[in-house]
Amino acid sequence: MKGLVGFGKKQDCVLVIRDSDVVLEALREALDGAPERERAGLERALAVVGGVAGADEGPLRAAWVRERLARVGFAGDIGSVAAIKALRQAEPDLSLLAAVQLQRDAVAHPA
């Protein structure tokens, strides 16, 4: 997930892109023709992807924010101004508005 940049201006849009439906279908197809020794692993993978596929975008954005903050070594209060500064340090293309919106998701969906 990344802040979008266009026409030399920062945008206030952050997208969550998931191909989980495509992955689920590929795993189902693989499971249909899989030999017995591979079935357990494919069934487990299908369960894991299935659990994530229906996930709400808020918690996904919150996890993304925490990953970016950890990458820059931020360990403080996620609801602080310092967290927004650290998030924008981690992702310089984020506008202030996008960073604040992402921070709100992270606060609303604690780890």
C-alpha positions in Angstrom: 0.0 0.0 0.0 1.4 3.4 -0.9 0.3 7.0 -1.1 -0.5 7.9 -4.6 1.5 10.6 -6.4 0.3 12.3 -9.5 0.9 15.6 -11.3 3.6 16.5 -8.9 1.2 16.7 -5.9 0.7 14.4 -3.1 -2.7 12.7 -3.1 -4.9 12.0 -0.1 -5.8 8.5 -1.2 -4.4 5.3 0.2 -5.5 2.1 -1.5 -5.6 -1.4 -0.1 -5.0 -3.9 -2.9 -5.8 -7.5 -2.3 -5.7 -10.4 -4.7 -7.0 -12.8 -2.2 -9.8 -14.0 -4.4 -7.3 -14.9 -7.1 -5.1 -16.7 -4.6 -8.1 -18.5 -3.1 -9.1 -19.8 -6.5 -5.6 -20.9 -7.4 -5.3 -22.8 -4.1 -8.7 -24.5 -4.7 -7.6 -25.5 -8.1 -4.3 -26.8 -6.8 -6.1 -28.7 -4.1 -8.4 -30.4 -6.6 -5.6 -32.1 -8.4 -3.1 -32.4 -5.6 -1.6 -35.7 -4.5 -2.3 -36.9 -1.0 1.1 -35.8 0.4 0.4 -32.1 -0.6 -3.3 -31.9 0.5 -2.7 -31.1 4.1 -0.4 -28.1 3.3 -2.8 -26.8 0.6 -5.7 -27.1 3.0 -3.9 -25.1 5.6 -2.9 -22.5 3.1 -6.5 -22.3 1.9 -7.6 -21.7 5.5 -5.1 -19.0 6.1 -5.9 -17.1 2.9 -9.6 -17.6 3.5 -9.2 -16.0 6.9 -7.5 -12.9 5.5 -9.7 -12.6 2.4 -12.7 -11.4 4.3 -10.8 -9.1 6.6 -11.9 -5.5 6.9 -9.6 -2.9 5.4 -9.3 -0.9 8.6 -7.3 -3.6 10.4 -5.2 -4.2 7.3 -4.3 -0.5 7.1 -3.6 -0.5 10.9 -1.2 -3.4 10.5 0.5 -1.6 7.5 1.0 1.5 9.7 2.5 -0.6 12.5 4.9 -2.3 10.1 6.0 1.1 8.7 6.5 2.6 12.2 8.5 -0.5 13.3 10.7 -0.1 10.2 11.8 3.4 11.2 12.2 2.3 14.8 9.2 4.1 16.3 8.0 2.5 19.5 6.0 5.4 21.1 2.3 6.2 21.3 0.7 5.3 18.0 -1.8 8.1 18.5 0.8 10.8 18.9 2.0 13.5 16.6 5.4 11.8 16.7 3.8 8.7 15.2 2.5 10.7 12.2 6.0 12.2 11.7 7.5 8.7 11.8 4.9 7.4 9.4 5.7 10.2 7.0 9.4 9.5 7.4 8.7 5.8 6.5 6.5 6.8 3.6 7.5 10.2 2.3 4.8 10.3 -0.4 2.0 10.2 2.2 0.3 13.5 2.6 -0.4 14.8 6.1 -4.1 14.0 5.7 -3.4 10.5 4.5 -1.0 9.9 7.4 -3.6 11.1 9.9 -6.3 8.9 8.4 -4.0 5.9 8.6 -3.1 6.8 12.1 -6.8 6.8 13.0 -7.1 3.2 11.6 -4.1 2.1 13.7 -5.6 3.6 16.9 -9.1 2.2 16.2 -7.6 -1.3 15.5 -5.0 -2.1 18.2 -2.7 -5.0 17.5 
